[in-house]
């Protein structure tokens, strides 16, 4: 969902070696005014060329093992993608192959083959809603201004925050209702297909589980969290034919 580079720095206690983890979500075909920080193809390729020049980029599993055993090279880094957007395969993968860089793709399996996450439904509602505001008072939510691009960006952030911590079923119902009242059709091509997941794996990329329905795991029961993780892992293993 985030449009920005996010960095995680991992370092064992008492040791100087560290691993920089870059967290992406999407690569776009063109800049998106609603998400100015989301990389398009040109910007993503520039970033990857910089990484290739300045860092020692490792597959995440290898990097973590070398971090654990204190065998990391200088300026070690790993590239990851979250959620499972189709552009990870259609746009990011060719650039990664061109630059010779490995990446790990964490896939939420419940949205494969035509699904759409709740936050992307909200994004398209705010992007396409007509009029000066989006009046959601009937849902016990505010009237969100849409007069300008700045208003839409701010309203989107507030609306996403309002739904994020709802009970998952209520959150999904609210997102669906928003789409219905604004006549927005859900996208069936936004997320990866099973064949695209297989293509990523067959290209030498690592596939990781990212739950089934992308809940906030700290807000569900231990049993539900365990099921989300196990079912996601098993589905991906059945697609790619390996652990």
Secondary structure, DSSP 4 states (H G I P E B T S, - for coil): ---S-EEEEE--TT----EEEEEE---BSS-BTTBTTS-BHHHHHHHHHHHHHHSEE--HHHHHHHHHTT-PPTTEEEEEEEE-BTHIIIIIHHHHHHHT---EEEE-GGGTTT---HHHHHHHHHHH--SSEEE-GGGT--EEE-SSHHHHHHHHHHHHHHHHTS-HHHHHHHHHHHHHHTTPPPPSSSBPPHHHHHHHHHTT-EEEE--SS---GGGS-HHHHHHHHHHHHHHHHHHHT--
